[in-house]
Amino acid sequence: MSKLKLATVWLDGCSGCHMSLLDIDDAIVEVAALADLVYGPLVDAQEFPEGVDVTLVEGAVSSQDDLKLIQTIRKRTRLLVALGDCAVTGNVPAMRNSVPVKKLLESVYSGNGQPGAQVPTENVPALLKKAAPVHEAIKVDLHIPGCPPAAQTILLAVRELLAGRKPNLATVAKFG
């Protein structure tokens, strides 16, 4: 029997959820016995693969690139998990939502005190009007709140999902 395919994705966030995933310590061996990690910041895959069983998505959807990637991931993933408060609610990336994108970019790039600084136009993904939680862009099968979620909460969810069960996170997952 072949192993399941597990992927992780880091959109607009701080990588804290991935750090918490790594904090499962020795249990990573257990997860590796159940699934192959086929995509994520720790894998040298350039394109999201077909036929992924479980994908953990960290971060908000903030740019055109994020939106395109998350739509591709949804099409190629059986179970998609919004991992952490940024993916679940928009959290910190959504703090920019009250400022129009053009004004935000001008403030960041032109208002930084550097003479002649301009907003870059090449090799920079276009920002969406607002940063949004993942479920506003695509269907999400499970939400795991937390900033970041505790390693043991992530481990519980991954174990259950890889075993074909929906985890009950009611007593272990919390926002913040």
C-alpha positions as a Markdown table, in Angstrom:
| # | Residue | x | y | z |
|---|---|---|---|---|
| 1 | Met | 0.0 | 0.0 | 0.0 |
| 2 | Ser | 1.4 | 3.4 | -0.9 |
| 3 | Lys | 1.6 | 6.2 | 1.6 |
| 4 | Leu | -0.7 | 9.1 | 1.7 |
| 5 | Lys | 0.5 | 12.5 | 0.3 |
| 6 | Leu | 0.8 | 15.4 | 2.7 |
| 7 | Ala | 1.5 | 19.0 | 1.7 |
| 8 | Thr | 2.0 | 22.2 | 3.6 |
| 9 | Val | 1.6 | 25.7 | 2.2 |
| 10 | Trp | 2.7 | 29.1 | 3.5 |
| 11 | Leu | 0.8 | 32.0 | 2.2 |
| 12 | Asp | 0.7 | 35.5 | 3.9 |
| 13 | Gly | 1.8 | 34.7 | 7.4 |
| 14 | Cys | 4.8 | 34.5 | 9.6 |
| 15 | Ser | 5.7 | 30.8 | 9.4 |
| 16 | Gly | 4.8 | 30.3 | 13.1 |
| 17 | Cys | 2.4 | 27.5 | 12.2 |
| 18 | His | 5.1 | 25.7 | 10.3 |
| 19 | Met | 7.4 | 26.2 | 13.3 |
| 20 | Ser | 4.7 | 24.7 | 15.5 |
| 21 | Leu | 4.4 | 21.8 | 13.1 |
| 22 | Leu | 8.1 | 21.1 | 13.5 |
| 23 | Asp | 7.6 | 21.2 | 17.3 |
| 24 | Ile | 5.9 | 17.8 | 17.1 |
| 25 | Asp | 9.5 | 16.6 | 17.5 |
| 26 | Asp | 9.9 | 12.8 | 17.4 |
| 27 | Ala | 6.3 | 12.4 | 16.2 |
| 28 | Ile | 7.5 | 13.6 | 12.8 |
| 29 | Val | 8.9 | 10.1 | 12.4 |
| 30 | Glu | 5.3 | 8.7 | 12.9 |
| 31 | Val | 3.9 | 11.2 | 10.4 |
| 32 | Ala | 6.6 | 10.3 | 7.9 |
| 33 | Ala | 5.7 | 6.6 | 8.2 |
| 34 | Leu | 2.1 | 7.4 | 7.3 |
| 35 | Ala | 2.6 | 10.1 | 4.6 |
| 36 | Asp | 5.1 | 11.5 | 2.2 |
| 37 | Leu | 5.6 | 15.3 | 2.4 |
| 38 | Val | 5.2 | 16.2 | -1.3 |
| 39 | Tyr | 5.0 | 20.0 | -1.1 |
| 40 | Gly | 5.9 | 22.8 | 1.3 |
| 41 | Pro | 8.7 | 25.1 | 2.5 |
| 42 | Leu | 10.7 | 22.0 | 3.5 |
| 43 | Val | 10.4 | 20.3 | 0.1 |
| 44 | Asp | 12.0 | 21.3 | -3.2 |
| 45 | Ala | 8.9 | 21.0 | -5.3 |
| 46 | Gln | 8.3 | 23.8 | -7.7 |
| 47 | Glu | 4.7 | 23.0 | -8.6 |
| 48 | Phe | 1.9 | 21.7 | -6.4 |
| 49 | Pro | 1.3 | 18.0 | -7.3 |
| 50 | Glu | -1.9 | 16.2 | -8.2 |
| 51 | Gly | -3.6 | 13.8 | -5.9 |
| 52 | Val | -2.6 | 15.2 | -2.5 |
| 53 | Asp | -4.6 | 13.7 | 0.4 |
| 54 | Val | -4.1 | 16.4 | 3.1 |
| 55 | Thr | -2.9 | 20.0 | 2.7 |
| 56 | Leu | -2.2 | 22.3 | 5.7 |
| 57 | Val | -2.5 | 25.9 | 4.6 |
| 58 | Glu | -0.9 | 28.6 | 6.8 |
| 59 | Gly | -1.5 | 32.3 | 6.2 |
| 60 | Ala | -4.1 | 34.6 | 4.6 |
| 61 | Val | -4.9 | 35.0 | 0.9 |
| 62 | Ser | -3.4 | 38.4 | 0.2 |
| 63 | Ser | -2.1 | 38.5 | -3.4 |
| 64 | Gln | -3.1 | 37.3 | -6.9 |
| 65 | Asp | -0.3 | 34.7 | -6.6 |
| 66 | Asp | -1.8 | 33.4 | -3.3 |
| 67 | Leu | -5.3 | 33.2 | -4.9 |
| 68 | Lys | -4.1 | 31.4 | -7.9 |
| 69 | Leu | -2.0 | 28.9 | -5.8 |
| 70 | Ile | -4.9 | 28.2 | -3.3 |
| 71 | Gln | -7.3 | 27.6 | -6.1 |
| 72 | Thr | -4.9 | 25.1 | -7.7 |
| 73 | Ile | -4.3 | 23.5 | -4.3 |
| 74 | Arg | -8.0 | 23.0 | -3.7 |
| 75 | Lys | -8.5 | 21.3 | -7.1 |
| 76 | Arg | -5.6 | 18.9 | -6.3 |
| 77 | Thr | -6.3 | 18.2 | -2.6 |
| 78 | Arg | -8.8 | 15.8 | -1.0 |
| 79 | Leu | -8.8 | 17.5 | 2.5 |
| 80 | Leu | -7.7 | 21.1 | 2.9 |
| 81 | Val | -7.0 | 22.4 | 6.4 |
| 82 | Ala | -6.8 | 26.1 | 7.3 |
| 83 | Leu | -3.9 | 26.1 | 9.8 |
| 84 | Gly | -3.7 | 29.0 | 12.3 |
| 85 | Asp | -5.5 | 32.3 | 12.9 |
| 86 | Cys | -4.2 | 34.0 | 9.7 |
| 87 | Ala | -5.7 | 31.1 | 7.5 |
| 88 | Val | -8.8 | 30.9 | 9.7 |
| 89 | Thr | -9.7 | 34.6 | 10.2 |
| 90 | Gly | -7.2 | 36.7 | 8.2 |
| 91 | Asn | -5.6 | 37.8 | 11.5 |
| 92 | Val | -2.5 | 40.0 | 11.2 |
| 93 | Pro | -2.4 | 40.2 | 7.4 |
| 94 | Ala | -5.9 | 41.5 | 7.4 |
| 95 | Met | -4.9 | 44.5 | 9.5 |
| 96 | Arg | -4.1 | 46.2 | 6.2 |
| 97 | Asn | -7.6 | 45.9 | 5.0 |
| 98 | Ser | -8.7 | 49.4 | 6.1 |
| 99 | Val | -6.0 | 51.0 | 3.9 |
| 100 | Pro | -6.5 | 51.1 | 0.1 |
| 101 | Val | -3.8 | 49.0 | -1.6 |
| 102 | Lys | -2.3 | 52.0 | -3.6 |
| 103 | Lys | -2.0 | 54.1 | -0.5 |
| 104 | Leu | -0.5 | 51.1 | 1.5 |
| 105 | Leu | 2.2 | 50.5 | -1.2 |
| 106 | Glu | 3.1 | 54.1 | -1.5 |
| 107 | Ser | 3.4 | 54.4 | 2.3 |
| 108 | Val | 5.6 | 51.3 | 2.5 |
| 109 | Tyr | 7.8 | 52.0 | -0.5 |
| 110 | Ser | 7.8 | 55.7 | -1.2 |
| 111 | Gly | 7.3 | 56.9 | 2.3 |
| 112 | Asn | 10.3 | 55.0 | 3.7 |
| 113 | Gly | 12.7 | 58.0 | 3.7 |
| 114 | Gln | 14.7 | 56.8 | 0.7 |
| 115 | Pro | 15.1 | 59.5 | -1.9 |
| 116 | Gly | 13.5 | 58.5 | -5.2 |
| 117 | Ala | 12.0 | 55.2 | -3.8 |
| 118 | Gln | 9.1 | 53.9 | -5.9 |
| 119 | Val | 6.6 | 51.1 | -5.7 |
| 120 | Pro | 8.1 | 48.1 | -7.5 |
| 121 | Thr | 6.2 | 46.9 | -10.5 |
| 122 | Glu | 8.2 | 43.9 | -11.6 |
| 123 | Asn | 8.5 | 40.5 | -9.9 |
| 124 | Val | 6.1 | 41.6 | -7.1 |
| 125 | Pro | 2.7 | 39.8 | -6.8 |
| 126 | Ala | -0.3 | 42.2 | -7.1 |
| 127 | Leu | -2.1 | 42.6 | -3.8 |
| 128 | Leu | -5.7 | 41.8 | -3.5 |
| 129 | Lys | -8.0 | 44.6 | -2.2 |
| 130 | Lys | -8.1 | 42.8 | 1.1 |
| 131 | Ala | -6.3 | 40.0 | 2.8 |
| 132 | Ala | -8.8 | 37.2 | 3.5 |
| 133 | Pro | -9.0 | 34.0 | 5.4 |
| 134 | Val | -8.7 | 30.9 | 3.2 |
| 135 | His | -12.4 | 29.9 | 3.4 |
| 136 | Glu | -13.3 | 33.2 | 1.6 |
| 137 | Ala | -11.4 | 32.0 | -1.5 |
| 138 | Ile | -12.0 | 28.2 | -1.5 |
| 139 | Lys | -13.8 | 25.4 | 0.4 |
| 140 | Val | -12.0 | 24.5 | 3.6 |
| 141 | Asp | -12.6 | 21.1 | 5.2 |
| 142 | Leu | -11.1 | 21.8 | 8.7 |
| 143 | His | -10.1 | 24.9 | 10.6 |
| 144 | Ile | -7.4 | 24.8 | 13.2 |
| 145 | Pro | -7.2 | 28.1 | 15.1 |
| 146 | Gly | -4.3 | 29.3 | 17.1 |
| 147 | Cys | -1.4 | 31.8 | 16.7 |
| 148 | Pro | 0.2 | 29.4 | 16.2 |
| 149 | Pro | -1.8 | 26.3 | 17.0 |
| 150 | Ala | -0.1 | 24.1 | 19.6 |
| 151 | Ala | 2.1 | 21.4 | 18.2 |
| 152 | Gln | 0.0 | 18.7 | 19.9 |
| 153 | Thr | -3.2 | 20.1 | 18.4 |
| 154 | Ile | -1.6 | 19.9 | 14.9 |
| 155 | Leu | -0.3 | 16.4 | 15.6 |
| 156 | Leu | -3.8 | 15.3 | 16.7 |
| 157 | Ala | -5.4 | 16.7 | 13.6 |
| 158 | Val | -2.8 | 15.2 | 11.3 |
| 159 | Arg | -2.9 | 11.8 | 12.9 |
| 160 | Glu | -6.7 | 11.7 | 12.7 |
| 161 | Leu | -6.9 | 13.0 | 9.1 |
| 162 | Leu | -4.2 | 10.5 | 7.9 |
| 163 | Ala | -6.2 | 7.8 | 9.6 |
| 164 | Gly | -9.3 | 8.8 | 7.6 |
| 165 | Arg | -11.1 | 10.4 | 10.6 |
| 166 | Lys | -12.3 | 14.0 | 11.2 |
| 167 | Pro | -10.5 | 15.2 | 14.4 |
| 168 | Asn | -12.5 | 16.6 | 17.3 |
| 169 | Leu | -10.6 | 19.7 | 18.2 |
| 170 | Ala | -13.3 | 21.3 | 20.4 |
| 171 | Thr | -11.4 | 20.9 | 23.6 |
| 172 | Val | -7.8 | 21.5 | 22.3 |
| 173 | Ala | -7.9 | 24.2 | 19.7 |
| 174 | Lys | -8.3 | 27.9 | 20.6 |
| 175 | Phe | -7.8 | 31.2 | 19.0 |
| 176 | Gly | -4.8 | 33.4 | 19.8 |
